[in-house]
Amino acid sequence: MHGRVERVFAFIEELIGALPVPPSHRELLRVHVGVGREQAEVYPELPAIQLPLLVHAAITGDERPALPVAGACTLLYLGADLLDNVIDHELPSSWHARDPAEANLAAATLLTALPQLALARLRETPPARLWSLAHLFAETLLKMSAGEHEDLFFTRWRDVEPERCRAMVERKAGSEFALFAKAGAMLASEDPAIIEEYAAFGLCLGTAGQICSDVADIWGGRISQDLLNGRLTLPVVHALSTLRGYSRERLQELLGAARESAGCHDEVRALLAEAGSMHYTTLVVEVYRQRASSHLAAASPREPAGRNLRMLLDRASLLPMDEDINLR
């Protein structure tokens, strides 16, 4: 997996180096590319890199032709990650000496222009397929944007429903992973059934992974950034829809206070435990994992790519955390 990381970031560096822009703008783009490289060194399983390459190999036995697609997916991921940092006021230290407007500009460029330039490196790909890939990226950005917008304003107590929250996570995160997998499949195959099986696999994997990340944010340390930002993630939404009377009123009060201070985060966790929210989210994640596994099996991937895809799915689980927290 480390080899794929190196190849994709070498591709991105060459792409940025060839851009017809002033050197200062290339360096601006490299700031967050550097952040992404550091992330991938710690977490080489980064799906934006691995999924398009592994899916292409799972269909054809060869991942090399999908390098520009993996580059495009990684650039989109980096742009979305940076924009999310801007929205949540969580810019990495690499950005602290720069104007926040520069981060916005870099995010927009990484999200829109650079993925299309990466796809243009698929010089031997038929124009119709290139158009389909370009359309897929645009359509996915629209879905991700709608999901992010809903997440920003998903704060009204009367509208809190777990099913609506799950649908929002599918749009915000699931559609991104669906793109990673589907793009690799579209380059490798003209079979709509195979392409859609991999797209569904990616959607379920991405949704499960995002829910796991939301749970880890709440229970992974003393301070929850999501609680500080007032984000209503699935565990909180479940508790608000489950608790009644004083417990629900107290949770509403604490969620407001949690935006000002981390001192009440433990009490929020206690009420989530009372509501059984950890076990609920574990069950939801396992449902998505089982769906992903079924879609992958239906695609009949070649080995060893199929094994590597199953390894990525194995990481998107809450079962060990659920057992360790022991909320029963």
C-alpha positions as CSV (number, residue, x, y, z in Angstrom):
1,M,0.0,0.0,0.0
2,H,2.9,2.4,0.7
3,G,4.0,1.9,-2.9
4,R,0.7,3.1,-4.2
5,V,0.9,6.2,-1.9
6,E,4.3,7.1,-3.4
7,R,3.2,6.6,-7.0
8,V,0.1,8.7,-6.5
9,F,1.8,11.6,-4.8
10,A,4.6,11.6,-7.4
11,F,1.9,11.9,-10.0
12,I,0.3,14.8,-8.2
13,E,3.7,16.5,-7.7
14,E,4.4,16.2,-11.4
15,L,0.9,17.6,-12.3
16,I,1.3,20.6,-10.0
17,G,4.8,21.2,-11.3
18,A,3.5,21.5,-14.8
19,L,0.7,23.9,-14.1
20,P,0.8,27.2,-16.0
21,V,0.6,29.3,-12.9
22,P,3.0,31.5,-10.9
23,P,5.4,29.5,-8.6
24,S,3.6,31.1,-5.5
25,H,0.3,29.4,-6.5
26,R,2.0,26.1,-7.0
27,E,3.4,26.3,-3.5
28,L,0.0,27.2,-2.2
29,L,-1.4,24.0,-3.6
30,R,1.5,22.0,-2.3
31,V,0.7,23.1,1.3
32,H,-2.3,20.8,1.6
33,V,-0.8,18.1,-0.6
34,G,2.0,17.9,2.0
35,V,-0.7,17.5,4.7
36,G,-2.2,14.7,2.7
37,R,1.2,13.0,2.2
38,E,1.7,13.1,6.0
39,Q,-1.7,11.5,6.5
40,A,-1.0,8.8,4.0
41,E,2.4,8.0,5.6
42,V,0.5,7.2,8.8
43,Y,-2.5,5.8,7.2
44,P,-1.5,4.3,3.8
45,E,-5.0,2.7,3.4
46,L,-6.3,6.1,2.4
47,P,-9.3,5.2,0.2
48,A,-8.8,8.0,-2.3
49,I,-5.6,6.3,-3.3
50,Q,-6.3,2.7,-2.7
51,L,-9.9,2.2,-4.0
52,P,-9.5,3.3,-7.6
53,L,-6.3,1.4,-8.1
54,L,-7.5,-1.8,-6.3
55,V,-10.9,-1.8,-8.1
56,H,-9.2,-1.4,-11.5
57,A,-6.9,-4.3,-10.6
58,A,-9.8,-6.3,-9.3
59,I,-11.4,-6.1,-12.7
60,T,-8.4,-6.2,-15.1
61,G,-5.5,-7.6,-13.0
62,D,-3.5,-4.4,-13.5
63,E,-3.7,-1.2,-11.4
64,R,-1.2,0.9,-13.4
65,P,-3.6,2.4,-16.0
66,A,-5.7,3.9,-13.1
67,L,-2.9,6.1,-11.7
68,P,-4.4,9.3,-13.2
69,V,-7.8,8.4,-11.8
70,A,-6.3,7.7,-8.3
71,G,-4.6,11.1,-8.6
72,A,-7.9,12.8,-9.5
73,C,-9.6,11.1,-6.6
74,T,-6.8,12.1,-4.1
75,L,-6.9,15.7,-5.3
76,L,-10.7,15.8,-4.8
77,Y,-10.3,14.2,-1.3
78,L,-7.6,16.8,-0.4
79,G,-9.8,19.6,-1.5
80,A,-12.8,18.3,0.5
81,D,-10.6,17.7,3.5
82,L,-9.3,21.3,3.4
83,L,-12.7,22.8,2.9
84,D,-14.0,20.8,5.9
85,N,-11.0,22.1,8.0
86,V,-12.0,25.6,7.0
87,I,-15.7,25.1,7.9
88,D,-14.8,23.5,11.3
89,H,-12.0,26.0,12.1
90,E,-9.5,23.1,12.3
91,L,-6.9,24.2,9.8
92,P,-3.6,22.1,10.2
93,S,-0.5,23.9,11.5
94,S,0.8,24.2,7.9
95,W,-1.9,26.8,7.3
96,H,-1.5,28.8,10.5
97,A,0.9,31.4,9.0
98,R,-1.3,32.0,6.0
99,D,-4.5,34.0,5.4
100,P,-7.6,31.7,5.7
101,A,-8.7,33.1,2.3
102,E,-5.7,31.2,0.8
103,A,-7.0,28.0,2.3
104,N,-10.4,28.6,0.6
105,L,-8.7,29.3,-2.7
106,A,-6.5,26.1,-2.5
107,A,-9.6,24.0,-1.5
108,A,-11.5,25.3,-4.5
109,T,-8.6,24.5,-6.9
110,L,-8.0,21.1,-5.5
111,L,-11.7,20.2,-5.7
112,T,-12.5,21.4,-9.1
113,A,-9.6,22.2,-11.5
114,L,-6.9,19.7,-10.6
115,P,-9.0,16.5,-10.7
116,Q,-10.1,17.3,-14.3
117,L,-6.5,18.0,-15.3
118,A,-5.5,14.6,-13.8
119,L,-8.2,12.9,-15.8
120,A,-6.9,14.6,-18.9
121,R,-3.7,12.5,-18.5
122,L,-5.8,9.4,-19.5
123,R,-4.6,10.1,-23.1
124,E,-5.5,6.6,-24.5
125,T,-9.0,6.6,-23.0
126,P,-11.9,7.0,-25.5
127,P,-13.5,10.5,-25.3
128,A,-16.9,9.2,-24.4
129,R,-15.4,7.4,-21.3
130,L,-13.4,10.5,-20.3
131,W,-16.7,12.5,-20.5
132,S,-18.4,10.0,-18.3
133,L,-15.6,10.2,-15.7
134,A,-15.7,14.0,-15.8
135,H,-19.5,14.0,-15.3
136,L,-19.1,11.5,-12.4
137,F,-16.7,13.9,-10.6
138,A,-19.1,16.8,-11.1
139,E,-22.1,14.9,-10.0
140,T,-20.3,13.6,-6.9
141,L,-19.2,17.1,-5.9
142,L,-22.8,18.2,-6.1
143,K,-23.9,15.3,-3.8
144,M,-21.1,16.0,-1.4
145,S,-21.9,19.7,-1.3
146,A,-25.6,19.0,-0.6
147,G,-24.6,16.6,2.2
148,E,-22.2,19.1,3.7
149,H,-24.8,21.9,3.5
150,E,-27.3,19.7,5.3
151,D,-24.7,18.8,8.0
152,L,-24.1,22.5,8.7
153,F,-27.7,23.2,9.4
154,F,-28.7,19.9,10.9
155,T,-29.3,21.5,14.3
156,R,-33.0,21.9,14.8
157,W,-34.2,19.5,17.5
158,R,-37.6,19.0,15.9
159,D,-36.0,17.7,12.7
160,V,-33.7,15.1,14.4
161,E,-34.2,11.6,13.0
162,P,-31.6,8.9,12.7
163,E,-32.8,7.9,9.2
164,R,-32.4,11.5,7.9
165,C,-28.9,11.6,9.5
166,R,-27.9,8.4,7.8
167,A,-29.0,9.7,4.5
168,M,-27.0,12.9,5.0
169,V,-23.9,10.8,5.8
170,E,-24.4,8.8,2.6
171,R,-24.5,12.0,0.6
172,K,-21.6,13.7,2.4
173,A,-19.2,10.7,2.8
174,G,-20.7,7.7,1.1
175,S,-20.9,9.4,-2.3
176,E,-17.2,10.3,-2.1
177,F,-16.1,6.7,-1.6
178,A,-18.6,5.6,-4.3
179,L,-16.7,7.9,-6.6
180,F,-13.3,6.4,-5.7
181,A,-14.5,2.9,-6.5
182,K,-16.8,3.7,-9.4
183,A,-14.1,5.7,-11.2
184,G,-11.7,2.8,-11.1
185,A,-14.4,0.5,-12.3
186,M,-15.5,2.8,-15.2
187,L,-12.0,2.9,-16.5
188,A,-11.6,-0.8,-16.3
189,S,-15.0,-2.1,-17.6
190,E,-18.0,-1.3,-19.8
191,D,-20.3,-3.6,-17.8
192,P,-22.9,-1.4,-16.0
193,A,-23.6,-4.2,-13.5
194,I,-20.0,-4.5,-12.4
195,I,-19.5,-0.8,-12.2
196,E,-22.6,-0.3,-10.0
197,E,-21.6,-3.2,-7.7
198,Y,-18.3,-1.4,-7.0
199,A,-20.0,2.0,-6.6
200,A,-22.4,0.5,-4.1
201,F,-19.5,-1.1,-2.3
202,G,-17.8,2.3,-2.1
203,L,-20.9,4.0,-0.8
204,C,-21.4,1.5,2.0
205,L,-17.7,1.5,2.9
206,G,-17.6,5.3,3.0
207,T,-20.8,5.6,5.1
208,A,-19.6,3.0,7.6
209,G,-16.2,4.7,7.8
210,Q,-17.7,8.2,8.4
211,I,-19.9,6.9,11.2
212,C,-16.9,5.2,12.8
213,S,-15.1,8.5,12.6
214,D,-18.0,10.3,14.3
215,V,-18.1,7.8,17.1
216,A,-14.3,8.0,17.6
217,D,-14.6,11.8,17.8
218,I,-17.0,11.5,20.7
219,W,-15.5,8.6,22.6
220,G,-11.8,8.8,21.5
221,G,-10.6,11.4,23.9
222,R,-11.6,13.9,26.6
223,I,-12.5,16.6,24.0
224,S,-14.9,16.1,21.1
225,Q,-14.4,18.5,18.2
226,D,-17.8,17.6,16.8
227,L,-19.4,18.6,20.1
228,L,-17.4,21.9,20.2
229,N,-18.6,22.6,16.7
230,G,-22.2,21.7,17.5
231,R,-22.4,18.9,14.9
232,L,-25.3,16.5,15.4
233,T,-23.6,13.2,14.4
234,L,-25.5,9.9,14.4
235,P,-24.8,8.9,18.1
236,V,-26.2,12.3,19.2
237,V,-29.2,12.2,16.8
238,H,-30.0,8.7,18.1
239,A,-29.9,9.8,21.7
240,L,-32.1,12.9,21.0
241,S,-34.7,10.6,19.3
242,T,-34.6,8.0,22.0
243,L,-34.4,9.9,25.3
244,R,-37.6,11.3,26.9
245,G,-38.4,13.8,29.6
246,Y,-35.7,15.2,31.8
247,S,-32.9,13.2,30.1
248,R,-33.7,14.6,26.7
249,E,-34.0,18.2,28.0
250,R,-30.7,17.8,29.8
251,L,-29.0,16.5,26.7
252,Q,-30.3,19.5,24.7
253,E,-28.9,21.8,27.4
254,L,-25.6,20.1,27.5
255,L,-25.2,20.1,23.7
256,G,-25.5,23.9,23.8
257,A,-23.0,24.1,26.6
258,A,-20.6,21.7,24.9
259,R,-20.0,24.3,22.2
260,E,-18.5,26.6,24.8
261,S,-16.6,24.2,26.9
262,A,-15.3,20.6,26.9
263,G,-16.1,20.4,30.7
264,C,-19.5,18.9,30.0
265,H,-18.5,16.4,27.3
266,D,-18.3,13.5,29.8
267,E,-21.9,14.2,30.8
268,V,-23.0,14.2,27.2
269,R,-21.3,10.8,26.8
270,A,-23.1,9.5,29.9
271,L,-26.5,10.4,28.4
272,L,-25.5,8.8,25.0
273,A,-24.7,5.7,27.0
274,E,-28.1,5.9,28.7
275,A,-29.7,6.0,25.3
276,G,-27.7,3.0,24.0
277,S,-26.4,5.2,21.2
278,M,-23.0,3.4,20.9
279,H,-24.7,0.0,20.4
280,Y,-27.1,1.5,17.9
281,T,-24.3,3.1,15.8
282,T,-22.4,-0.2,16.0
283,L,-25.4,-2.0,14.5
284,V,-25.8,0.6,11.7
285,V,-22.1,0.3,10.8
286,E,-22.4,-3.5,10.7
287,V,-25.4,-3.3,8.4
288,Y,-23.4,-1.1,6.0
289,R,-20.4,-3.4,6.2
290,Q,-22.5,-6.4,5.4
291,R,-24.0,-4.6,2.4
292,A,-20.5,-3.6,1.2
293,S,-19.3,-7.2,1.6
294,S,-22.3,-8.5,-0.5
295,H,-21.7,-6.0,-3.3
296,L,-18.0,-6.8,-3.4
297,A,-18.7,-10.6,-3.6
298,A,-21.2,-9.9,-6.4
299,A,-18.4,-8.1,-8.4
300,S,-16.2,-11.3,-8.2
301,P,-12.9,-9.4,-7.8
302,R,-9.6,-10.8,-8.9
303,E,-7.0,-11.6,-6.3
304,P,-5.0,-10.2,-4.6
305,A,-6.9,-7.0,-5.2
306,G,-10.1,-8.5,-3.7
307,R,-8.3,-9.4,-0.5
308,N,-7.0,-5.9,-0.2
309,L,-10.5,-4.4,-0.7
310,R,-11.8,-6.7,2.0
311,M,-9.0,-5.5,4.3
312,L,-10.1,-1.9,3.8
313,L,-13.6,-3.0,4.8
314,D,-12.4,-4.8,7.9
315,R,-11.1,-1.5,9.2
316,A,-14.5,0.2,9.1
317,S,-15.9,-1.5,12.3
318,L,-16.9,-0.4,15.8
319,L,-17.1,-3.8,17.3
320,P,-13.8,-3.7,19.3
321,M,-14.6,-0.1,20.5
322,D,-18.1,-1.2,21.4
323,E,-16.8,-4.1,23.5
324,D,-14.1,-1.9,25.2
325,I,-16.6,0.9,26.2
326,N,-19.0,-1.7,27.6
327,L,-22.1,0.4,27.8
328,R,-24.5,-2.4,28.6
